[in-house]
Amino acid sequence: MKVSKAQAAENRQGILDAAARLYRERGLSGVGVADITRDAGLTHGGLYRHFASKDALVREACAQAFDWSIAPLEGAQDATDLASRVKSYLSSTHRDHPGEGCPAAALAVDAARAGGDLSEVFAQGIERNIDRFARVIEDLAPGEGVPSAPNRARAMEMLATMVGGLVLARATAAGRPALSDEILATLREKLTAPPDDAKG
């Protein structure tokens, strides 16, 4: 039975959505083509009508997953808004649902091991996030100027702290839940505290 262009596009997007979520939940090596197509409600062979290879799917699914981590900062206008987003990122909800969260925290080690094209996908996604954080810190609208070097450095520090903290919180959640919660709470407080020069 012939599939319409609209249905084909919907099927392709369903595969991407399933792959982006499953990769973040289980890691790149923990997910097979059959898992993805089953989750998308399609047959195994259907994947290769939409993607040249599994590697091509991995790259595109990871690129799509970075839309998650960029989107929450859209519209962030001030330090209060940024603080609420930091708190949301370093939350038990985000920790406990990796399939719906940040790809950097879920897949950075996989991307480093894969290298090559996948590393480039991650570099682009992380660069966009650094720029987005720096723009919010500096109160720049999209397309308005370039963030200063100190604010870019602050954005890198925040992103690295958030991602690393979430990774540690996930790694300790089953064995020592109290430690996991403490990591999240400590970093939320640290990253949302006013800068030293703004204190009394």
C-alpha positions as CSV (number, residue, x, y, z in Angstrom):
1,M,0.0,0.0,0.0
2,K,1.4,3.4,-1.0
3,V,2.0,5.9,1.8
4,S,1.2,9.5,1.2
5,K,4.0,12.2,1.6
6,A,2.3,13.5,4.7
7,Q,2.2,10.0,6.2
8,A,5.8,9.3,5.3
9,A,6.8,12.5,7.0
10,E,4.8,11.6,10.0
11,N,6.4,8.1,10.1
12,R,9.9,9.6,9.8
13,Q,9.2,12.0,12.6
14,G,7.8,9.2,14.8
15,I,11.1,7.3,14.3
16,L,13.1,10.4,15.2
17,D,11.0,11.0,18.3
18,A,11.3,7.4,19.5
19,A,15.1,7.3,18.8
20,A,15.8,10.6,20.5
21,R,13.9,9.4,23.6
22,L,15.2,5.8,23.7
23,Y,18.8,6.8,23.2
24,R,18.6,9.3,26.1
25,E,16.9,6.6,28.3
26,R,19.2,3.7,27.5
27,G,22.3,5.0,25.7
28,L,23.3,4.5,22.1
29,S,24.4,0.9,22.6
30,G,21.3,0.0,24.5
31,V,18.9,0.6,21.7
32,G,18.4,-1.4,18.5
33,V,16.6,-0.6,15.3
34,A,13.8,-3.0,16.3
35,D,13.3,-1.1,19.6
36,I,13.0,2.2,17.8
37,T,10.6,1.0,15.0
38,R,8.4,-0.9,17.5
39,D,8.2,2.2,19.7
40,A,7.2,4.3,16.6
41,G,4.6,1.7,15.6
42,L,6.4,0.7,12.4
43,T,8.1,-2.3,10.9
44,H,11.9,-2.9,11.2
45,G,12.4,-2.4,7.5
46,G,10.6,0.9,7.5
47,L,13.5,2.7,9.1
48,Y,15.7,2.3,6.1
49,R,13.2,4.0,3.8
50,H,13.7,7.1,5.9
51,F,17.4,6.9,6.9
52,A,20.5,5.8,5.0
53,S,21.9,3.9,8.0
54,K,21.5,3.5,11.7
55,D,24.4,6.0,12.2
56,A,22.5,8.6,10.2
57,L,19.5,8.1,12.4
58,V,21.7,8.4,15.6
59,R,23.1,11.7,14.3
60,E,19.7,13.2,13.4
61,A,18.0,11.9,16.6
62,C,20.8,13.4,18.8
63,A,20.6,16.7,16.9
64,Q,16.8,16.8,17.5
65,A,17.3,15.9,21.2
66,F,19.3,19.2,21.5
67,D,16.1,21.1,20.7
68,W,15.0,20.2,24.2
69,S,17.9,21.8,26.0
70,I,17.8,24.9,23.8
71,A,14.0,25.4,23.9
72,P,13.7,26.0,27.7
73,L,15.9,29.1,27.4
74,E,13.8,30.7,24.6
75,G,12.3,33.8,26.0
76,A,14.4,33.9,29.2
77,Q,14.8,37.6,29.9
78,D,16.5,38.0,33.2
79,A,18.4,36.4,36.1
80,T,15.1,35.3,37.8
81,D,13.9,33.5,34.7
82,L,17.3,31.9,34.3
83,A,17.3,30.8,37.9
84,S,14.0,29.0,37.5
85,R,15.3,27.2,34.5
86,V,18.5,26.1,36.4
87,K,16.2,24.8,39.2
88,S,14.1,22.9,36.7
89,Y,17.2,21.4,35.0
90,L,18.7,20.3,38.4
91,S,15.5,18.7,39.6
92,S,14.5,15.2,40.6
93,T,12.0,15.2,37.8
94,H,14.7,15.8,35.2
95,R,17.0,13.3,36.9
96,D,14.4,10.6,36.9
97,H,13.3,11.0,33.3
98,P,16.4,11.1,31.0
99,G,14.4,10.2,28.0
100,E,12.6,13.5,28.1
101,G,15.7,15.6,29.1
102,C,19.0,17.0,28.1
103,P,21.0,14.9,25.6
104,A,24.4,16.2,26.9
105,A,23.8,14.7,30.4
106,A,22.4,11.5,28.9
107,L,24.7,10.9,25.9
108,A,27.9,12.9,26.2
109,V,30.1,9.8,27.0
110,D,28.6,7.9,24.1
111,A,29.3,10.9,21.8
112,A,32.9,11.1,23.0
113,R,33.4,7.4,22.3
114,A,31.8,7.6,18.9
115,G,33.8,10.6,17.8
116,G,33.6,11.9,14.2
117,D,30.3,13.0,13.0
118,L,28.4,12.4,16.2
119,S,31.0,14.5,18.1
120,E,30.3,17.3,15.7
121,V,26.5,17.0,16.3
122,F,27.2,17.4,20.0
123,A,29.7,20.2,19.5
124,Q,27.0,22.2,17.6
125,G,24.3,21.5,20.2
126,I,26.6,22.5,23.1
127,E,27.8,25.6,21.3
128,R,24.2,26.7,20.8
129,N,23.5,26.1,24.5
130,I,26.6,28.1,25.6
131,D,25.5,31.0,23.3
132,R,21.9,30.8,24.6
133,F,23.1,30.9,28.3
134,A,25.5,33.7,27.6
135,R,22.8,35.8,25.9
136,V,20.5,35.4,28.8
137,I,23.2,36.3,31.3
138,E,24.1,39.4,29.2
139,D,20.4,40.2,28.5
140,L,20.9,40.1,24.7
141,A,18.0,39.3,22.3
142,P,18.6,36.6,19.7
143,G,20.7,38.1,16.9
144,E,21.6,41.2,19.0
145,G,25.4,41.5,19.3
146,V,27.8,38.9,20.6
147,P,28.0,37.9,24.3
148,S,31.1,39.2,26.1
149,A,34.0,36.8,26.8
150,P,33.3,36.8,30.6
151,N,29.6,36.0,30.0
152,R,30.5,33.2,27.6
153,A,32.9,31.8,30.2
154,R,30.1,32.0,32.8
155,A,27.7,30.2,30.5
156,M,30.3,27.4,30.0
157,E,30.8,27.1,33.7
158,M,27.0,27.0,34.3
159,L,26.4,24.4,31.6
160,A,29.3,22.2,32.7
161,T,28.1,22.3,36.3
162,M,24.5,21.6,35.4
163,V,25.3,18.7,33.1
164,G,28.0,17.2,35.4
165,G,25.7,17.6,38.5
166,L,22.8,15.8,36.7
167,V,25.1,13.0,35.6
168,L,26.4,12.5,39.2
169,A,22.8,12.7,40.6
170,R,21.7,10.0,38.2
171,A,24.6,7.8,38.9
172,T,24.0,7.9,42.7
173,A,20.1,7.9,42.7
174,A,19.6,4.2,43.1
175,G,22.5,3.5,45.5
176,R,22.3,6.6,47.6
177,P,19.2,8.7,47.0
178,A,20.0,11.2,49.7
179,L,23.4,11.9,48.2
180,S,21.7,12.3,44.8
181,D,19.2,14.8,46.2
182,E,22.0,16.6,48.0
183,I,24.0,17.1,44.8
184,L,21.0,18.6,43.0
185,A,20.1,20.9,45.9
186,T,23.7,22.1,46.4
187,L,24.2,22.9,42.8
188,R,20.8,24.6,42.5
189,E,21.8,26.9,45.4
190,K,25.3,27.5,44.1
191,L,24.1,28.4,40.5
192,T,21.2,30.6,41.6
193,A,23.0,32.6,44.3
194,P,23.7,36.2,43.5
195,P,27.3,37.0,42.3
196,D,29.8,37.8,45.1
197,D,30.1,41.4,44.0
198,A,26.3,41.8,44.3
199,K,26.3,40.7,48.0
200,G,26.2,43.2,50.9
